[in-house]
Amino acid sequence: MVRVLVTVEPRIYREALARSILRARPGVEVKVVPPEDAEGEIALFRPDLLVHNDTALIPEVAIVGVPCRVEMLYSDSMDARVTADGMASRLGCTETCLIKN
């Protein structure tokens, strides 16, 4: 089963993203936690995908074991950086409709 950890701020965004993911992919296990709990939850939950914002203070050593990440770039836009298999791409469209494909 694919595990997704959503830690974006504010809380309403976390919850909306989690619901959107579950609606698009009902078989996925989604967990929602505040950014300050992300490091510990990454170690316990071992997500396949981490959705977080770039202003969260998650140590790189905690994130390095997560195979796929979506980083919301709050510091300079509402774009997202998607990292998978060691390659990163910047997306200008961060609508959750992208997860259906």
N, C-alpha and C positions, 0 to 999 in steps of 0.2 A: 504494500500500500504506500502511496506517495504521501509524504508528510510535509505540510506547509506551515511555517511560523510567520505570523504577521505581527510586526512591532511598531508600525508607523504611528505618528502623532498627528492629529489628536485622536482620542479614543473613538470617536464617531467614524473616522476614516478607517481605523483598524477593523471595526465591526462591519462596515459597509464592504470593504475588500473581502473579508472572510465570507460574508454571505454571497457575494458575487462569485467567488471561487467555488463555493459549495453548489451554487445553482448551476454553474457551468460544468463542474466535475463532481458529481455527487459521491463518488467513491473515494475522494481525497480526504485525508485527516487534516483538519485545519485547527491550529491553536492560535489564540490571540493573547498577547501579553504586552504590558507597557515596555518601552525601550529600556528602562532601568533594570528590568528582569531578563533582558534578552541573552546576556552572556551565560547565565546559569541555565536558562531554558534551552539554549542551543546544545549545551552539553548533555542535558537530560533527554530532550525530545529527539535530537539528531535529525533535524529537518532536511528534506531533499531540496527545498526552496525556502529562502528567507526573503521576506519583503520588509524593508526597513527604510528609514530616511537618512540622508547623509549627515544630518546634524546630531544623530544619536551617537553616543560615546560607547560604541561596541568595539572592544579591542580586536585588531586584525587577527590575532592569534585564535580568537574564538570563531571568527568568520571563515578562516581558511579551510576548514573541513566541510563547509557547506557547498555542495556541488553547483547549485544554481542560486543566483541572487537577483532581486530587483531592488535597486536603491533609488528611492525618490529623491530628486535633487532639489530639495527645498531651499538650499542656500543661495541658488541663483536662478531658479525657474521652477516649473512644474514638470520638467522632463524627467526621464528615468534612465538609469544605467543598468543594463541587463548583462549579467555575467553568467556564462555557462561554458563548461569544459575549458576554462582558462581564457576564454575570449570575451571581450566586453564590447558592447555597442550602446550608443546613446539613442534613445527614442524621444521624439518630440511629442508623441501622442501616448499618454499614459492611461487611456481608457481601458477598463477591465474587459472590454470586448476582445482584446488581443489574446486573452487566455483561452478562448474557445477554439482557436486554430492550432 
